[in-house]
Amino acid sequence: MVNLLIEYCAFTICVAAVYIRCILAAKILGGGVSMAFNRYIAVWIAAGLVCLAVTAAAQSGDKYKARLSAVPSLSSRGAGIAVTADSVKGAEGTAMATLGGKKLTVSGSFEKFASPATEANLFMGPAMGARNYPGTALFKLTLVKAADGKSGTFSGMFDLSAEQVDALKKGKMYLQVHSEGSPTGHVVGWLARDTGK
């Protein structure tokens, strides 16, 4: 939705630029500009300003960030988890998130996977640093992979419940990107408030 607003703002700015050129051309050629045309363009400019205000408000929420690192090696037959250190070695990534009201916008990237990525999800754990097993995802992120699938980006926009907003503020929300070689998670990172440091 934010991308759509940005595109609309760009369109509005282009329309305003065309309007200004038309006025300049009319003045140079000695002609006038009709009142109806002036009103039409004024409406477009006002809509563009509203669009800019909405976009600025969406980007002015609480900021969070996460550093994604390889999941720890783990073997649990009961939970169906088998992650060897070699299957995730060197993998990393980063993520940024903005919370505006109850709307959470997330984006990030990952790289150096040993096997192609399969999905990216947002989870809620019992505490920062503690994953939830078996790990039912709260939200699925849109995953865009490079040709080999071992690097790429993820993004998503979600409406959180009051409980989820509270969990985010307490550092309990985490991101996880899964892969063919590590289907229970290849990299993981907890969202923490971005203090600008």
C-alpha positions in Angstrom: 0.0 0.0 0.0 2.9 2.4 0.8 4.3 1.7 -2.7 1.0 2.6 -4.2 0.9 5.9 -2.3 4.4 6.7 -3.4 3.5 6.0 -7.0 0.4 8.2 -6.7 2.5 11.0 -5.2 4.9 10.8 -8.1 2.1 10.9 -10.6 0.6 14.0 -8.8 3.9 15.8 -8.9 4.2 15.0 -12.6 0.7 16.5 -13.2 1.6 19.6 -11.3 4.8 20.0 -13.4 2.7 19.7 -16.6 0.3 22.3 -15.2 3.1 24.8 -14.4 4.5 24.3 -18.0 1.1 24.9 -19.5 0.7 28.2 -17.5 4.2 29.3 -18.5 3.5 28.5 -22.2 0.1 30.3 -22.0 1.8 33.4 -20.5 4.6 33.4 -23.1 2.1 33.0 -26.0 -0.2 35.7 -24.5 -3.1 33.4 -23.9 -5.0 32.7 -20.7 -5.8 29.6 -18.6 -9.4 28.7 -18.0 -10.9 28.8 -14.5 -12.1 25.2 -14.9 -8.6 24.0 -15.8 -7.2 25.9 -12.7 -9.8 24.1 -10.4 -9.0 20.7 -11.9 -5.3 21.1 -11.3 -5.9 22.5 -7.8 -7.8 19.4 -6.9 -4.9 17.2 -8.1 -2.4 19.2 -6.2 -4.5 19.0 -3.0 -4.8 15.3 -3.5 -1.1 15.0 -3.9 -0.5 16.9 -0.7 -2.9 14.7 1.2 -1.0 11.7 -0.3 2.3 13.0 0.9 0.9 13.6 4.4 -0.4 10.0 4.6 2.9 8.6 3.3 4.8 10.6 5.9 2.5 9.5 8.7 3.0 5.9 7.6 6.7 6.2 7.8 6.8 8.1 11.1 5.8 5.2 13.3 8.0 3.3 15.8 11.0 1.8 14.0 12.4 -1.6 14.7 15.4 -3.6 13.3 16.7 -7.1 13.3 20.0 -8.7 12.5 19.4 -12.2 11.0 22.0 -14.8 11.8 22.2 -18.6 11.2 19.9 -20.6 13.5 21.8 -22.6 16.1 22.5 -26.3 15.3 19.8 -28.4 16.9 18.5 -31.9 16.8 15.1 -32.8 18.4 13.4 -35.9 17.1 10.3 -35.1 19.2 9.9 -31.7 17.5 11.1 -32.9 14.1 14.0 -30.5 14.0 17.4 -31.4 12.6 19.7 -28.4 11.9 23.4 -29.1 11.4 25.9 -26.3 11.7 27.1 -26.9 8.1 23.6 -26.5 6.7 23.3 -22.9 7.8 26.9 -21.7 8.2 27.6 -18.1 7.1 24.0 -17.2 6.4 22.9 -13.7 7.4 20.5 -10.9 6.8 18.9 -7.7 8.1 15.4 -6.4 8.6 13.6 -3.2 9.3 10.0 -2.7 10.5 7.8 0.3 11.2 4.8 0.2 13.5 2.1 2.8 12.8 -0.8 2.3 15.2 -1.4 -1.4 14.7 -0.1 -1.6 11.2 3.3 -3.3 10.9 5.4 -2.9 7.7 8.4 -5.2 7.4 11.2 -5.4 4.8 14.6 -7.1 4.8 17.2 -9.1 2.9 19.2 -12.3 3.3 22.3 -13.8 1.7 24.9 -16.6 1.8 22.4 -19.5 2.2 23.7 -23.0 1.6 20.5 -24.0 -0.1 17.6 -22.1 -1.7 15.2 -20.2 0.5 11.6 -21.5 0.6 9.7 -19.0 2.8 9.9 -16.1 5.3 7.7 -15.7 8.3 7.0 -13.5 11.3 6.6 -15.4 14.6 5.9 -14.5 18.3 8.1 -16.2 20.9 7.8 -16.4 24.7 10.7 -13.9 25.1 13.4 -12.2 23.1 15.9 -14.9 22.0 13.5 -17.8 22.5 11.8 -19.3 19.5 8.4 -20.9 19.6 8.4 -24.6 18.7 6.9 -26.0 16.6 6.6 -22.4 15.5 3.3 -21.6 14.0 3.9 -18.4 11.9 1.8 -15.3 12.7 2.3 -13.9 9.2 3.9 -15.0 5.9 6.2 -12.5 4.2 6.5 -12.1 0.5 9.8 -13.7 -0.6 11.8 -12.6 -3.7 14.8 -14.7 -4.4 17.9 -14.4 -6.6 18.3 -16.9 -9.5 20.0 -19.4 -7.3 17.6 -18.9 -4.4 20.4 -18.4 -1.9 19.9 -14.6 -1.4 17.0 -12.3 -1.8 14.5 -10.0 0.0 11.3 -10.3 1.9 8.5 -7.8 2.8 5.0 -7.6 4.2 2.4 -5.4 5.8 0.2 -6.7 8.6 -2.5 -5.6 11.0 -1.5 -6.6 14.5 -3.7 -7.4 17.5 -3.2 -5.5 20.8 -1.4 -8.6 22.1 0.9 -8.7 19.1 1.7 -5.0 19.4 2.6 -5.6 23.1 4.8 -8.6 22.1 6.6 -6.5 19.5 7.3 -3.8 22.0 8.7 -6.4 24.4 11.0 -7.9 21.8 9.1 -11.2 21.4 8.5 -10.9 17.6 11.1 -12.6 15.4 11.6 -13.2 11.7 12.8 -16.4 10.2 13.7 -17.3 6.6 13.5 -21.0 5.8 15.4 -23.0 3.2 15.4 -26.4 1.5 18.3 -27.6 3.6 16.9 -26.2 6.8 13.1 -26.2 6.6 12.7 -25.3 10.3 14.6 -22.1 9.8 17.9 -21.0 8.2 18.3 -17.5 9.7 16.5 -15.9 12.6 16.4 -12.4 14.1 14.3 -10.6 16.8 12.8 -7.2 16.1 14.1 -4.7 18.6 13.3 -1.0 18.8 15.7 1.0 16.6 17.4 3.5 18.8 19.5 4.9 16.0 22.8 3.4 17.3 
